[in-house]
Amino acid sequence: MKFHTFSGETPAEALKLAQRECGENALVISTKQLRKKTISTSALYEVVVAVDEEQLPVQKPEPKTESKYKSGEDVLLSLSEAAKQISQIAQATGDTGSFGSASKAVDKAQNIESIGEIKSEITKLADKIKLIQEMFWEEKAHHRNHLAIPSEFAEIYKLAKTSGMGEDHLENIMNLTLEHMPSRMKNSSETIKRYFQVLLRKLIPVRMETELPKGGKRIMMFVGPTGVGKTTTIAKLAARYSYIQEKRAKVGIITLDTYRIGAVEQLFQYAKMMRLPIEDVVEPNDFNQALSSLSHCDVILIDTVGSSQYDKEKLLKLNTFLQKSDLQIDVNLVLSAGSKLEDLKEIYHNFSFLTIDTLIFTKFDETKVFGTIFSLIYDIDKPVSYFSIGQEVPDDIVPASSDFLVECILDGFEKKRGEHANASK
């Protein structure tokens, strides 16, 4: 065995030098800070590694292209994953012949004869990796609004942050988690993630889909900006209420969107295929007549013209339709899941005078970040009722659930889409 010492201004720099000189099979022996950072001098860290001389990599000439280093948080997550894998290995009691890459370095360091000695060496290595992980985490602390988050929370913090969740919301939820989470659960990234999921679920208001009481009637108006998929959402719900649900309802459709000929034709085609009555309305004075014509229906779905949140004239006309009716109309604001948080907030603010009852989010298949949805709901405290998760009519719509949204935020939609496809078979 041969020992090598490397130093750098950060642990990452010293580790990178060690990896370059000694290869990935080197065993980290110690990591310590030699000098603290001051106004006039930089910090200095020392890393000591051990390696079999036979395992030393052949030196290669430095490439002329600029090296691409991982960010501190990426290295932190890699170390967190390594520590997790080593902990799992350390719990093994029966298999001594198959270990991960980190344990191979330990296996070659000494002729270890017993499982107990192997576990002891792996535990020491895991502790050293955890120490380095904590150094990285502390270095990045000033980028996290000075929020004191333990290093074990690194994985869940980055997942939530990259999901698009608002910084202020993430800080509030992290504080809640740190305040209320039992101490015994804080040492495992898995238990931390489960606790965080439970907390997020409790903060998401959902309007559950319920059956209509006997003799009851439901009138739903769908409003929102242009291009979010209101017409397709109405077609999906019309099919769901009239054909898919166990208790089938009589469904009628009203369209106020006479500005776009294509949208009117599309909705009429859907209604014809499903054999549903449909009325088109141009002026507010004709609205009550259309509602009266569909009075035999249990559910009436009202399509509206797509309006820019800045087009006050169209928005005021929508309000005129609502004021002309004495019936209770549920106003659903339809939003695209891929919109930026600031845009979602502004859209809601400009549509809110219509007295929004619930939110519907579409185009789950067109985005990879869902924390923006959580942040909007968390901000305005309005329930969400449906998620449109794809293009297919009528299959790709599901009743909203906090479980579904939280798993999309932390695990991504691809996994949930696969589960939905399997459940539909």
Stockholm file with secondary structure:
# STOCKHOLM 1.0

chainA/1-425         MKFHTFSGETPAEALKLAQRECGENALVISTKQLRKKTISTSALYEVVVAVDEEQLPVQKPEPKTESKYKSGEDVLLSLSEAAKQISQIAQATGDTGSFGSASKAVDKAQNIESIGEIKSEITKLADKIKLIQEMFWEEKAHHRNHLAIPSEFAEIYKLAKTSGMGEDHLENIMNLTLEHMPSRMKNSSETIKRYFQVLLRKLIPVRMETELPKGGKRIMMFVGPTGVGKTTTIAKLAARYSYIQEKRAKVGIITLDTYRIGAVEQLFQYAKMMRLPIEDVVEPNDFNQALSSLSHCDVILIDTVGSSQYDKEKLLKLNTFLQKSDLQIDVNLVLSAGSKLEDLKEIYHNFSFLTIDTLIFTKFDETKVFGTIFSLIYDIDKPVSYFSIGQEVPDDIVPASSDFLVECILDGFEKKRGEHANASK
#=GR chainA/1-425 SS CEEEEEEESSHHHHHHHHHHHHCTTCEEEEEEEEECCCSSSCCEEEEEEEECGGGCCCCCCCCSSCCCCCCHHHHHHHHHHHHHHHHHHHTCCSCCSCCCHHHHHHHHHSCCCSHHHHHHHHHHHHHHHHHHHHHHHHHTGGGTTTCCCCGGGHHHHHHHHHTTCCHHHHHHHHHHHHHHSCGGGTTCHHHHHHHHHHHHHHTCCBCCCCCCCTTCCEEEEEECSTTSCHHHHHHHHHHIIIIISSSCCCEEEEECCCSCHHHHHHHHHHHHHHTCCEEECCSGGGHHHHHHHTTTCSEEEEECCCCCTTCHHHHHHHHHHHHHCCSCCEEEEEEETTSCHHHHHHHHHHHGGGCCCEEEEECGGGCSCCHHHHHHHHHHCCCEEEEECSSCTTTSEEECCHHHHHHHHHHCHHHHHHHHHHHHC
#=GC SS_cons         CEEEEEEESSHHHHHHHHHHHHCTTCEEEEEEEEECCCSSSCCEEEEEEEECGGGCCCCCCCCSSCCCCCCHHHHHHHHHHHHHHHHHHHTCCSCCSCCCHHHHHHHHHSCCCSHHHHHHHHHHHHHHHHHHHHHHHHHTGGGTTTCCCCGGGHHHHHHHHHTTCCHHHHHHHHHHHHHHSCGGGTTCHHHHHHHHHHHHHHTCCBCCCCCCCTTCCEEEEEECSTTSCHHHHHHHHHHIIIIISSSCCCEEEEECCCSCHHHHHHHHHHHHHHTCCEEECCSGGGHHHHHHHTTTCSEEEEECCCCCTTCHHHHHHHHHHHHHCCSCCEEEEEEETTSCHHHHHHHHHHHGGGCCCEEEEECGGGCSCCHHHHHHHHHHCCCEEEEECSSCTTTSEEECCHHHHHHHHHHCHHHHHHHHHHHHC
//
